[in-house]
Amino acid sequence: MKKSVCLLTASLVGLCACNATSASLPDEPYTPVAYNLYPAPEGAYVGDTMPFVTEDGKLELYYLYDTDHNGQGYHPIYRYSTENLYSYSDDGMMLNFGLMSDPDPALGTGSVMQDQNGLYHLFYTGHNDAGNGGKGKECVMHATSTDRQNWTKIPEDTFFSPENYSKDDFRDPEVFWVEEEQCYWLLIAAREDSKGGVVAKYTSDDLKNWNFEGPIYAPHEQYMLECPSILKLGEKYYLTYSWDCVTYYAVGDSINGPFRAPVDNVLDGNGFIFYAAKTKEFNGRPYLCGWLGRAALTSDSAFYQWAGSVLNHQLVLHEDGTLGVREPETFAEYFTVDKEFKAVKKEGDVKIKDNNITLTAKEGYALADMGTRPATMMLECDLTMEPGICAGFAFGGSENDETYTALCLDGKENLLHYEGVAVTDLDRFDPQAYTRFDFSKNTTHHVKLVCENEIVIMYVDDLKAFSSRITHSTGGMHIGVFVENGEASFNNITMKLHE
């Protein structure tokens, strides 16, 4: 059989044009890399993050330290710090949990802030399943520091939920100074007897005595609205919160609301794919700082567990006031080396010209293989696809495993999704790990993949991210592109590597 192989280069060098015949690309060496973009502590996991920006331009991510062997006391607060979101310092433990006789044998999410006099404050959740003598399982607790390294707990500042609120669901204090009201705010995830899950508001002049102001947001939908945070972008205020294993947002014209959720107020996937994210402005750019859950059950099963790796998305404010996400702009400083790669037909009607691949499959699927996926890379392309079809990226095709699994841009279901399902079996399974995406607005989409070992983050049109752990893309597996039951063109494909 005659083989026709077309070389694609990230520097856009014009090469052959062909209607490809089936061929195979040899496996290339694969060596895992350190987790520079999406760190996690050795032998443990990153739980809910509490971002803080220092005066000297660092982003500190305080987080709940989780393990697979938590004891009676658990979730001490640890910290990462970074200047660029691609190189992190592990700063170790900042605050330990208390005794079983204390309100905080388990620590929960909170926030770090600096007061008007320069003192640092860590407000956090104390959790004790014994119920604190009838006061409730959860409370707000307070620690202070002069250097953000050594923290002193202030037990006398502890307080519990107000009347008509759940005693056991009262957590995740977010504390900040509000200039226009000349006071400190504390937002907290709470559960009111008649309203259900709410974001409640407290105010204070001294960070010790707090006045309860009632709910600032009460959608009457979810059991709780965990890890609330608020950020002003443009002329509007954006309130983020999490529940149902998903991070959401709502929009208000003032810091006091009223806040309303857009029709689609989810920016990444479901099922602990991206959870407990809080907003923070860092070096003039807004970010959504959360975590990517660790894989549960078997690899690539579409099920994730609580806690995993650091995951930061850069927020994008669109003209209509809705939010989108993209990869941090600083990643352009990290991925600087063009990678040359080849593309060959594996199935169906495939046309390859320069750095463009067109796939046609009136029935079944068409697929082109681009060789071994590097351990870390950023791929960009413009994807044009017919309405109502499914296209995307395929992982597999190595000498050890010929099966390709599908990371889908699914115009049939208006979803982005990945479940470890083979391209050949997509019609047999319903999406499980997904986020909604409206494909009706455009036929061409700008797509980026950021990969670091098994972590694969897909960004589409600066609107949505879909984050995954794709074990089937590692260990020498190839990356390809595919289409199912239609035509799609992947144009202007580039790959960038870290030097």
C-alpha positions in Angstrom: 0.0 0.0 0.0 1.3 3.4 -0.9 1.7 5.6 2.2 1.3 9.4 2.0 2.5 11.3 5.1 2.2 15.1 5.4 4.4 17.1 7.7 2.7 19.8 9.8 4.7 22.4 11.5 3.7 24.9 14.2 5.6 27.6 12.3 3.1 27.3 9.5 5.6 26.1 6.9 3.7 25.1 3.8 4.1 21.4 2.9 2.3 18.8 0.9 -1.4 18.6 0.2 -3.0 15.2 0.0 -6.0 13.0 0.3 -4.4 10.7 2.9 -4.3 7.0 2.8 -4.2 5.0 6.1 -0.8 5.0 7.7 0.8 4.6 11.1 3.2 6.9 13.0 5.8 5.3 15.3 5.6 5.8 19.0 8.0 8.5 20.4 9.6 8.4 23.8 7.3 9.6 26.6 8.6 10.9 30.0 6.1 12.4 32.5 6.9 15.9 33.7 6.6 17.7 37.1 3.2 19.2 37.8 4.2 22.9 37.3 0.8 24.1 36.1 -1.5 22.0 38.3 0.4 21.1 41.5 -0.7 18.8 44.3 1.2 17.8 47.4 3.1 14.5 47.3 0.9 11.7 48.7 -2.0 14.2 49.3 -4.5 16.4 47.5 -5.5 20.1 47.2 -9.0 20.8 48.6 -10.8 24.1 48.7 -8.5 27.1 47.9 -8.3 30.5 49.6 -6.5 32.9 47.3 -4.6 35.9 48.7 -2.5 38.4 46.7 0.5 39.8 48.5 1.9 43.4 48.4 5.0 42.1 46.5 2.9 40.5 43.7 2.5 36.9 44.7 -0.6 34.8 44.6 -0.8 32.7 47.7 -3.2 29.7 47.6 -4.1 28.5 51.0 -5.9 25.2 50.8 -7.4 22.3 52.7 -4.8 19.5 52.8 -6.6 16.2 52.1 -5.4 12.6 52.2 -6.8 9.1 51.7 -6.1 8.4 55.3 -7.7 11.2 57.3 -7.9 10.6 61.0 -10.2 12.1 63.6 -8.5 15.4 63.0 -8.2 16.4 59.3 -7.9 19.2 56.7 -5.1 21.4 58.1 -4.5 24.5 56.0 -1.4 24.4 53.7 -0.2 26.9 51.1 1.2 27.2 47.6 2.6 30.5 46.3 3.3 31.6 42.7 4.3 34.7 40.8 3.2 33.4 37.4 0.7 30.5 37.7 3.3 28.1 36.2 5.8 27.8 39.0 4.7 27.2 42.5 6.4 27.1 45.9 5.1 24.6 48.4 5.1 26.6 51.7 3.9 23.8 53.9 1.3 23.9 56.7 0.0 27.3 57.8 -2.7 26.2 60.4 -3.3 22.9 62.1 -6.6 21.4 63.2 -7.5 21.4 66.9 -8.3 18.8 69.5 -11.4 16.7 69.6 -12.6 18.9 72.5 -12.1 22.1 70.4 -14.6 23.4 67.7 -12.0 22.7 65.0 -10.8 19.0 65.0 -11.5 19.5 61.3 -10.8 22.7 59.4 -13.0 24.0 56.6 -12.7 26.7 54.0 -12.2 30.3 54.8 -10.3 33.3 53.5 -7.1 35.4 54.2 -7.1 39.1 54.2 -5.1 42.1 55.5 -6.8 44.7 57.7 -6.5 48.5 57.4 -3.7 48.4 60.0 -1.6 45.8 58.2 -2.4 42.7 60.3 -3.3 39.5 58.5 -6.4 37.5 59.3 -7.4 34.0 58.5 -11.1 33.3 59.0 -12.0 29.6 58.6 -14.6 27.0 59.4 -14.4 24.9 62.5 -16.1 21.5 62.2 -16.8 19.1 65.0 -19.2 16.2 64.5 -19.8 16.1 68.3 -21.8 19.3 67.9 -20.0 21.6 70.3 -22.4 21.0 73.2 -25.5 21.7 71.1 -24.2 24.9 69.5 -23.8 23.1 66.1 -21.2 21.2 64.2 -19.9 24.3 62.3 -18.7 27.7 63.3 -16.6 30.7 62.1 -13.1 30.8 63.6 -10.4 33.4 63.5 -6.6 33.5 63.5 -4.1 36.3 63.0 -0.5 36.7 61.8 2.1 39.5 61.3 4.0 37.6 58.7 1.5 35.0 57.1 3.8 32.2 58.3 2.9 32.0 62.0 -0.7 32.1 62.8 -2.3 32.4 66.2 -5.9 31.2 66.8 -8.3 33.5 68.7 -10.8 31.1 70.3 -12.9 33.9 71.8 -13.8 35.3 68.4 -15.6 32.0 67.4 -19.3 32.3 66.5 -22.1 30.0 65.4 -25.1 30.3 63.2 -27.9 32.8 64.0 -31.5 31.9 64.8 -33.5 30.1 62.1 -30.3 28.9 60.5 -28.9 25.4 60.4 -26.4 24.8 63.2 -24.6 22.2 61.2 -24.3 24.0 57.9 -22.5 27.3 58.5 -19.2 27.5 56.7 -16.7 29.0 54.3 -16.4 32.6 55.6 -15.1 35.1 53.0 -13.9 38.4 54.6 -13.0 41.6 52.9 -13.1 45.4 53.2 -15.9 47.3 51.4 -14.7 50.8 50.7 -18.1 52.3 49.9 -19.5 51.1 53.2 -16.4 51.7 55.2 -16.7 48.3 57.0 -15.6 44.7 56.7 -18.0 42.1 55.2 -18.1 38.5 55.9 -20.0 36.3 53.4 -20.8 32.8 54.5 -22.5 29.7 53.2 -25.5 29.0 55.4 -28.9 27.3 55.3 -32.0 29.2 56.3 -35.0 27.3 57.6 -37.4 28.5 54.8 -35.0 29.7 52.1 -32.6 26.7 51.9 -29.1 27.4 50.9 -28.1 31.1 51.0 -25.1 33.3 51.0 -25.4 35.3 54.2 -23.8 38.6 55.0 -22.2 40.0 58.2 -20.6 43.4 58.8 -18.0 44.5 61.3 -15.8 47.5 62.2 -13.2 45.6 64.0 -13.1 42.0 62.7 -14.2 40.7 66.1 -17.8 41.8 66.6 -20.0 40.8 63.7 -23.5 42.1 62.8 -25.8 39.7 61.0 -27.4 41.4 57.9 -29.3 38.5 56.4 -29.0 36.7 53.0 -27.4 38.5 50.1 -28.3 35.7 47.7 -31.1 33.1 48.2 -32.0 31.4 44.9 -34.2 28.8 46.7 -32.6 26.0 44.6 -29.6 24.3 46.3 -29.1 22.8 49.7 -26.0 25.0 50.2 -24.0 27.7 48.4 -20.5 26.8 49.4 -17.3 28.8 49.2 -18.9 32.2 48.2 -16.7 35.0 46.8 -17.4 38.3 45.1 -15.5 40.3 42.5 -16.3 43.5 40.6 -15.7 43.4 36.8 -16.6 46.3 34.7 -19.8 47.8 36.3 -21.1 44.6 37.7 -20.5 42.3 40.6 -19.9 38.6 40.3 -20.8 36.2 43.1 -19.3 32.7 42.8 -20.4 29.7 44.8 -20.4 25.9 44.6 -22.8 23.0 45.2 -23.9 19.8 43.4 -20.2 19.2 42.6 -20.2 22.3 40.4 -19.0 25.9 40.6 -21.6 28.5 39.7 -21.8 32.3 39.4 -24.5 35.0 39.7 -24.4 38.7 38.6 -25.5 41.9 40.4 -25.6 45.6 39.5 -24.4 46.4 43.1 -22.4 44.7 45.7 -25.6 44.3 47.7 -27.4 42.7 44.7 -29.9 41.6 43.8 -27.9 38.8 42.2 -29.3 36.7 39.4 -27.9 33.6 37.8 -27.5 33.6 34.0 -29.2 30.9 32.1 -25.9 29.1 31.8 -23.8 30.0 34.9 -21.3 27.2 34.8 -17.8 27.7 33.4 -16.3 24.2 33.7 -17.5 20.6 34.2 -19.7 18.8 36.6 -19.0 16.0 39.1 -16.1 17.6 41.1 -14.2 18.3 37.8 -13.8 21.9 39.0 -15.1 22.9 42.4 -15.0 25.3 45.3 -13.5 28.1 43.1 -13.1 31.6 44.4 -12.3 34.8 42.5 -9.3 37.0 42.9 -7.6 39.7 40.8 -3.9 39.1 40.4 -1.5 41.3 38.4 -4.4 43.1 36.8 -6.2 40.0 35.6 -9.2 38.2 37.2 -8.9 34.5 38.1 -11.2 31.7 39.3 -9.1 29.6 41.6 -10.3 26.1 42.5 -9.3 22.5 42.2 -9.6 19.6 39.7 -10.8 16.5 41.4 -8.8 13.3 41.6 -10.0 10.4 39.6 -12.3 7.9 41.3 -13.1 4.3 40.5 -11.1 3.4 37.4 -9.1 5.8 35.3 -11.0 7.8 32.7 -14.3 6.7 34.3 -15.8 10.2 34.3 -16.2 10.1 38.1 -14.1 12.4 40.3 -13.5 12.6 44.0 -13.4 15.6 46.3 -9.9 17.3 46.2 -7.1 16.9 43.7 -4.9 19.5 42.0 -4.7 23.3 41.8 -6.6 24.6 38.8 -6.8 28.3 38.0 -8.8 29.7 35.1 -8.5 33.3 33.9 -11.8 35.0 33.7 -13.1 36.8 30.6 -15.8 39.4 30.8 -17.9 39.4 27.6 -19.9 42.3 26.2 -23.2 40.9 27.3 -22.0 40.8 31.0 -21.6 37.1 31.1 -18.3 35.5 32.1 -16.1 33.1 30.2 -12.7 31.5 31.0 -9.4 31.0 29.2 -6.0 29.6 30.1 -3.8 32.0 32.1 -2.1 34.4 29.8 1.1 33.7 31.5 1.1 30.2 30.0 2.5 31.9 26.8 5.7 32.5 28.8 5.8 28.7 29.6 5.0 27.2 26.2 7.5 28.8 23.9 8.9 26.0 21.7 7.2 25.1 18.4 6.7 21.4 17.9 6.8 19.8 14.5 4.4 16.9 14.1 3.0 14.6 11.4 -0.6 13.8 10.6 -1.8 10.6 8.9 -5.2 9.2 8.1 -6.4 6.4 10.3 -10.1 6.1 9.3 -12.6 7.7 6.8 -12.1 10.5 4.4 -9.2 12.6 5.5 -7.6 15.6 3.7 -4.4 17.1 5.0 -2.8 20.3 3.8 -0.2 22.2 5.7 -1.5 22.6 9.2 -5.1 21.9 8.3 -7.0 18.7 8.5 -10.5 18.1 7.0 -12.4 15.0 8.1 -15.6 13.7 6.5 -17.7 10.7 7.6 -21.3 10.6 6.4 -21.7 7.5 8.5 -19.5 6.3 11.4 -16.3 8.4 12.0 -13.2 9.7 10.4 -9.9 10.1 12.3 -6.4 11.5 11.7 -3.5 10.7 14.0 -0.8 13.3 14.9 1.6 11.2 16.7 2.6 10.7 20.3 1.1 13.3 22.6 3.9 15.2 24.5 3.8 15.0 28.3 3.1 18.7 28.4 2.0 21.0 25.6 -0.5 23.6 24.4 -2.3 22.9 21.2 -4.4 25.5 19.4 -6.7 25.3 16.3 -9.8 26.6 14.7 -12.5 24.0 14.4 -15.3 24.4 11.9 -18.0 21.8 12.1 -21.3 21.1 10.6 -24.4 21.7 12.8 -25.6 18.9 14.9 -22.5 16.7 14.7 -19.7 15.6 17.1 -16.0 16.3 16.6 -13.0 16.6 18.8 -9.7 15.1 19.9 -8.8 11.4 20.1 -6.2 9.7 22.4 -4.7 6.3 21.8 -3.4 4.5 18.7 -0.1 3.5 20.2 1.6 0.1 19.7 0.4 -0.9 23.1 -3.2 0.2 22.6 -4.8 0.9 19.3 -8.1 2.2 20.8 -8.8 5.9 20.5 -11.0 7.6 23.2 -12.9 10.8 22.4 -12.8 14.3 24.0 -15.9 15.7 22.4 -17.2 19.0 21.2 -20.7 17.6 20.8 -23.0 19.7 18.7 -25.7 17.0 18.9 -26.1 17.4 22.7 -24.6 20.9 23.0 -22.0 19.6 25.4 -18.3 19.3 25.9 -17.5 15.9 27.5 -15.1 13.1 28.1 -15.8 9.7 29.7 -13.1 7.4 28.4 -15.4 6.1 25.7 -13.9 4.9 22.5 -14.6 6.9 19.3 -16.3 3.8 17.9 -18.7 3.6 20.8 -19.9 7.2 21.2 -23.4 6.4 20.0 -23.8 3.8 22.8 -23.2 6.0 25.8 -24.8 9.1 27.2 -22.4 11.9 28.4 -21.5 11.7 32.1 -18.7 14.2 32.7 -19.7 17.4 30.8 -20.4 21.1 30.6 -23.0 22.7 28.4 -21.9 24.6 25.3 -24.2 26.3 22.8 -22.9 25.4 19.3 -25.8 27.1 17.5 -24.1 30.6 17.7 -21.1 29.8 15.6 -19.8 27.1 13.2 -16.2 27.9 13.8 -14.6 27.7 17.3 -11.2 28.6 18.6 -10.0 25.6 20.7 -7.0 25.3 23.0 -5.8 22.2 24.9 -3.4 22.5 27.8 -1.9 19.2 28.8 0.3 18.2 31.7 0.6 14.5 32.2 -2.9 13.1 32.5 -4.5 16.5 33.1 -6.0 17.9 29.9 -7.9 21.2 30.0 -9.9 22.3 26.9 -10.9 25.9 26.4 -13.4 26.9 23.7 -13.9 30.4 22.4 -12.9 32.0 25.8 -16.3 30.9 26.9 -16.0 27.5 28.6 -13.4 25.2 29.9 -13.8 21.5 30.2 -11.2 19.9 32.5 -10.3 16.2 32.5 -7.8 13.6 33.7 -7.2 11.5 30.6 -4.9 8.7 31.5 -5.4 7.3 28.1 -3.5 10.2 26.6 -0.3 9.4 28.6 2.4 6.8 28.5 3.1 7.2 24.7 -0.5 7.4 23.5 -1.1 9.4 20.3 -3.3 12.5 19.9 -5.6 12.8 16.9 -8.7 14.6 15.7 -12.0 13.0 14.7 -15.5 13.7 13.4 -18.6 11.5 13.7 -21.4 11.5 11.2 -20.5 14.7 9.4 -17.6 17.0 8.3 -15.2 19.1 10.4 -12.1 21.0 9.6 -9.3 21.6 12.1 -7.4 24.5 10.8 -4.3 26.5 11.8 -3.1 23.7 14.2 -0.1 24.6 16.3 1.6 22.8 19.2 3.8 24.5 21.7 6.1 22.8 24.2 7.9 24.0 27.4 11.6 24.5 26.8 
